[in-house]
Amino acid sequence: MKILILGAGKMGSFFADVLSFDHEVAVLDTDPKKMRFIYNTQRMTNPADVKEFAPELVINAATLKYTIEAFNNVLDFLPENCILSDIASVKTGLEEFYAKCGRPFVSTHPMFGPTFASLSDLSTQSAIIITESSHLGKVFFRDLYNGLKLNVFEYSFKQHDETIAYSLSIPFASTLVFASVMKHQDAPGTTFKRHMNIAQGLLSEDDFLLTEILFNPYTSGQVEQIRKKLKELIDIIDNKDSKRMKGFLTEVRKNIE
């Protein structure tokens, strides 16, 4: 299959590496320096070059802020039957975009990032395929993700964003709060160092990615749960209430079992 990847960032490069040995792959990015180490693919910086390549599938790996713009830049150069696909972490606005453009599409979300995941072993990681996607698109990505040994789930657009608000927004918000009050430690403990590593990894991600995930319309309700529990914990600490603390810890242990 002829596959065009939009964006040569971390995930775009990852997909290029994974797909280039079994498919004819081209990568389009406005910054040629980002494509210096991409192997076994065609490199493009001009959207007009896409017309001659005539891809059968487009994988949009552009930064979330530019996902729809990246699609619009190449739509006029794509064959009518070309399948559009995105790997966006938040799907807000994409359902409406796909309905408007009227092309076959498949929306997925590989639930891992190169910062934290071991790309040599993804068996503990997951991927989501959006239910409303076209059949052929879903078949392609299900085969691809199964080949990477990912655990594949199927959610609607709405279910996806609700899930992301829970599974990403909560740890992102918690880590950002930790890092915002952190002070240098000459002799940090093991737990502190682990939290520090998580914070450093998170903050190495693109600011637009972090922002869009936290701006997910379902995030606010999840962060509100953190605020309520933090208020409860502060009250327990202030009153040195051992009985309530035991109950709090018991509840937390049940949650993580």
C-alpha positions in Angstrom: 0.0 0.0 0.0 1.1 3.6 -0.7 1.0 5.5 2.6 1.6 9.1 3.2 2.6 10.3 6.8 2.0 13.9 7.7 4.5 15.1 10.2 8.0 13.8 11.0 7.8 14.1 14.8 8.2 11.3 17.3 5.1 9.4 16.2 5.4 10.2 12.6 8.9 8.8 12.5 7.8 5.8 14.5 5.0 4.9 12.0 7.5 5.5 9.1 9.9 3.0 10.6 7.2 0.4 11.3 5.5 0.6 7.9 8.4 1.3 5.5 9.5 -2.3 5.0 6.0 -3.6 4.0 4.6 -0.6 2.3 5.7 2.3 0.0 5.9 5.2 2.4 6.3 8.9 2.0 6.7 11.5 4.8 5.6 15.2 4.4 6.9 17.8 6.7 7.7 21.5 6.2 10.9 21.2 8.1 13.4 19.0 6.1 15.7 18.7 9.2 13.1 16.5 10.9 13.4 14.0 8.1 17.2 13.6 8.2 17.1 10.2 9.9 14.0 8.7 8.5 14.9 5.6 6.6 13.5 3.9 3.5 10.9 6.5 2.7 10.3 9.3 0.3 10.7 12.8 1.8 8.4 15.7 0.9 8.3 19.3 2.0 5.8 20.5 -0.6 2.1 19.4 -0.4 1.8 19.5 -4.2 4.3 16.5 -4.4 1.6 14.4 -2.8 -0.4 14.3 -6.1 2.3 12.3 -8.0 2.7 9.9 -5.1 -1.1 9.2 -5.0 -1.3 7.6 -1.6 -4.0 5.1 -0.7 -3.8 6.0 3.0 -2.8 9.2 4.8 -1.7 8.9 8.5 -1.9 12.3 10.1 0.8 12.5 12.8 0.9 16.3 12.9 0.8 18.1 16.3 -2.7 18.2 17.6 -3.1 21.9 17.1 -2.4 21.4 13.3 -4.1 18.1 12.7 -7.0 19.5 10.6 -4.8 22.1 9.0 -2.4 19.3 7.9 -5.4 17.5 6.3 -6.6 20.6 4.5 -3.1 21.2 3.1 -3.1 17.9 1.1 -6.8 17.2 0.4 -6.7 18.7 -3.1 -3.8 16.5 -4.0 -5.3 13.1 -2.8 -7.1 10.5 -4.9 -10.8 10.4 -4.1 -10.6 6.9 -2.6 -7.7 7.7 -0.3 -8.4 6.8 3.3 -7.8 9.6 5.8 -6.5 8.7 9.3 -5.4 10.4 12.4 -3.7 9.3 15.6 -4.8 12.3 17.7 -4.9 12.0 21.5 -8.1 14.1 21.6 -10.7 13.7 18.9 -12.6 17.0 19.4 -13.6 18.4 16.0 -12.4 15.5 14.0 -15.8 13.7 13.8 -17.3 16.9 12.2 -14.3 17.3 9.9 -14.6 13.8 8.5 -18.3 14.2 8.0 -17.8 17.4 6.1 -15.1 16.1 3.8 -17.0 13.0 2.9 -14.0 10.7 2.5 -13.4 7.3 4.0 -11.5 7.7 7.3 -10.2 5.8 10.2 -9.4 7.4 13.6 -7.2 5.7 16.1 -5.1 6.4 19.1 -2.0 4.5 20.0 -2.0 4.9 23.8 1.7 5.2 24.2 4.4 7.6 23.5 8.1 7.2 22.7 8.9 9.1 25.9 7.7 6.4 28.3 7.0 3.2 26.2 9.6 0.7 25.2 9.1 0.6 21.4 10.8 -2.8 21.3 8.1 -4.3 23.4 4.6 -2.8 23.2 2.7 -5.9 24.6 1.7 -4.0 27.8 0.4 -1.0 25.8 -3.0 -0.3 24.2 -4.5 1.3 21.1 -8.0 2.6 20.4 -9.8 2.4 17.1 -12.8 4.6 16.7 -16.1 2.7 16.0 -17.4 5.2 13.4 -14.3 4.6 11.1 -14.6 2.9 7.7 -14.3 -0.9 7.6 -11.2 -1.1 5.5 -9.4 1.5 7.6 -10.3 -0.4 10.8 -9.0 -3.7 9.3 -5.7 -2.0 8.3 -5.0 -0.5 11.8 -6.3 -3.6 13.7 -3.8 -5.7 11.7 -1.0 -3.2 12.3 -1.6 -2.8 16.0 -2.1 -6.6 16.5 1.3 -7.0 14.7 2.8 -4.7 17.3 1.3 -6.8 20.0 -0.8 -3.9 21.3 -4.1 -4.5 23.1 -6.7 -3.1 20.8 -10.0 -1.6 21.9 -12.9 0.0 19.9 -14.6 3.1 21.2 -16.9 5.8 19.7 -15.5 9.3 19.3 -17.3 10.4 22.5 -16.2 7.3 24.5 -12.6 7.9 23.4 -12.5 11.5 24.7 -14.2 10.5 28.0 -11.6 7.7 28.4 -8.7 10.0 27.7 -9.9 12.6 30.2 -9.6 9.8 32.8 -6.5 7.9 31.7 -4.3 10.9 30.6 -5.7 14.1 32.1 -5.6 12.8 35.7 -2.0 11.7 35.6 -1.0 14.7 33.5 -2.7 17.2 36.0 -1.3 15.3 39.0 2.3 15.4 37.6 2.1 19.0 36.7 0.9 20.0 40.2 3.7 17.9 41.7 6.3 19.6 39.5 4.9 23.1 40.1 5.7 22.9 43.9 8.8 20.8 43.6 12.1 22.1 45.2 15.6 20.8 44.6 16.6 17.9 46.8 20.2 17.2 47.6 19.3 13.7 48.9 16.0 12.7 47.1 14.2 9.6 48.1 13.3 6.8 45.7 9.7 7.9 45.4 10.7 11.5 44.8 13.1 10.4 42.0 10.5 8.3 40.3 8.0 11.2 40.3 10.8 13.5 39.0 11.5 11.1 36.1 7.8 11.0 35.2 7.6 14.8 35.4 10.7 15.3 33.2 9.3 12.8 30.7 6.0 14.5 30.6 7.4 18.0 30.2 9.6 16.8 27.3 6.4 16.4 25.3 5.1 19.0 23.0 3.3 21.9 24.8 0.5 21.7 22.3 0.0 18.0 23.1 -0.2 18.6 26.8 -2.5 21.6 26.3 -4.9 19.8 24.0 -5.2 16.8 26.3 -5.9 19.0 29.3 -8.4 21.1 27.2 -10.4 17.9 26.5 -14.0 18.9 27.3 -14.2 16.0 29.7 -11.0 16.9 31.7 -12.5 19.5 34.0 -14.8 17.0 35.7 -11.9 14.6 36.3 -9.6 17.3 37.7 -12.4 18.3 40.0 -12.3 14.8 41.5 -8.6 15.4 42.3 -9.5 18.7 44.0 -12.2 17.0 46.2 -9.9 14.2 47.2 -7.0 16.6 47.9 -9.3 18.7 50.1 -10.4 15.6 52.0 -6.7 14.5 52.5 -5.7 18.0 53.7 -8.6 17.9 56.2 -7.4 14.5 57.5 -3.8 15.7 57.9 -4.8 19.0 59.6 -6.9 17.1 62.1 -4.4 14.2 62.5 -7.3 11.9 62.2 -5.8 8.4 62.2 -9.1 6.6 61.7 -10.0 8.6 58.6 -6.5 8.2 57.3 -6.7 4.4 57.6 -10.1 4.5 55.8 -8.6 6.8 53.1 -5.6 4.5 52.5 -7.9 1.4 52.4 -10.0 3.0 49.7 -7.0 3.9 47.7 -5.6 0.4 47.9 -8.9 -1.0 46.7 -8.8 1.4 43.7 -5.4 0.1 42.5 -6.0 -3.6 43.1 
